[in-house]
Amino acid sequence: MPDARIKIAVDDAVAVLTVARPEKLNAFDIDMLKALSAACDTVEADGSVRVVILTGEGKAFSAGGDIKAWGAMSPNEFGHQWVRFGHRVFERLATLRMPVIAAMNGHALGGGLELAAAADIRIAEAQIKIGLPETGLGMVPGWSGTQRLVKRFGAQVVRRMVLGGEMFTAEEAGALGLVDAVAESGTVLAVARDYAGRIAKRGPAALEICKLMIASANSEDNGAAVEALGSMLAAKTGDMKEGVAAFAGKRAAEFKGEW
């Protein structure tokens, strides 16, 4: 049965994923991570969806990982069942074929900021705060806070959050490049929908290709983007059609160098 704490709503070409655990400031446990991964699969398979908006329910975007969910784990369990699994789920979100907008309706702390960083565009409400407070608990960011965030925002701003424990307002985050736009309180979802409408009018194939190329340029994909682009190109060639037809017909392929 689907986890109701990750909601999916599709309207026209836009899918809204809502993290819905407001009583825990939308903090994640294992089942929610699994549900987020499944939600990514669902929207990816929906050919009508051109843009995804990710947001939170209540007063927080996400407080990250639920301490009760991982606090009693052994070091081995923590590393494999929590950190590595969370990494895979956030990578799944980051590599969706369509652009993702994080509509940051409330504070984004620790894993919540790492979640927002997996989006392509971040829009934050004016009252929110952003930070990576993990070292104050004697731990380190585990869902790509020192990896994806450094690649996307630069090492120094991550140092300030991780080493100095600095928290940034939405306005400060905008000046630092952590968010792309700041919206008035209570309006972020509407602003995100407007931006999603702008994206949805553009060529979906071109958007997907550009997203892959940018990931490659930013060294985020470990070669996956190059292979995906190469595979899509090869799939359109006459040579591949001939190769597949030859295999099906149990004959030698006669390649002509046709693109």
Buried (B, 14 or more C-beta within 10 A) or exposed (E): EEBEBBBBEBEEBBBBBBBBBBEBBBBBBBEBBBBBBBBBEBBBEBEEBBBBBBBBBBEBBBBBBBEEBBEEBEEEEBEEBBBEBBBEBBBBBBBBBBBBBBBBBBBBBBBBBBBBBBBBBBBBBBBBBBBBBBBEEEBEBBBBBBBBBBBBBEEEBBEBBBEEEBBBBBEBBBEBEBBBBBBEEEBBBEBBBEBBBEBBEEEBEEBBBEBBBEBBEEEBBEEBBBEBBEEEEEEEBEBBEBBEEBEEEEEEBEEEEEE
